Amino acid sequence: MTPPEKNPKQEAQGQTPQGEIRLGVGVSIPENLLEFTFSSSSGPGGQNVNRRSTKVRLRLSLDDLPLRPSAARRLRTIAASQITDAGDLIITCDTSRSQRANKDECLDRLKELVAKSMVAPKPRKPTKPSRGAVERRLKAKRIQSDRKARRRPNHDE
């Protein structure tokens, strides 16, 4: 059996030939797990807004994403406001007057979220201020203290 031919148009859109969508390096998801719903959009656009369903809502269960547990935790933190109690990620887009453009924008946002979640944060290395920085801070405090002391009335008399 020969492998299926590669479609350059699908690859340009981040799709693999088997009906999967590539979300990041080593992360692909079958297209049938993405649930798209369309509704009428709001805002400018004249009668186009009233007649066409251009607003796109992408719904995806986070359990279906093949991410490492640490990346999945980061994704839940990054997109906390877009996750339902059932564990579904919802991405909505109505910026364009075209349904296709809004669908592509939803997929781009999903790819961006997955890419951000796959990058582990750099561990913080605790440091101490340099001796010069400590001396400058203490000198500034002394100057400020003297300045305020000069404003007070003199009680020696």
ABEGO torsion letter per residue (X at the ends): XBBBBBBAAAAAAGBBAAGBBBABBGBBBBAAABBBBBBBBBEBGEAAAAABBABBBBBBBAAABBBBAAAAAAAAAAAAAABBAAGBBBBBBAABABAAAAAAAAAAAAAAAAAAAABBBBBBBBBBBBAAAAAAAAAAAAAAAAAAAAABBBAAX
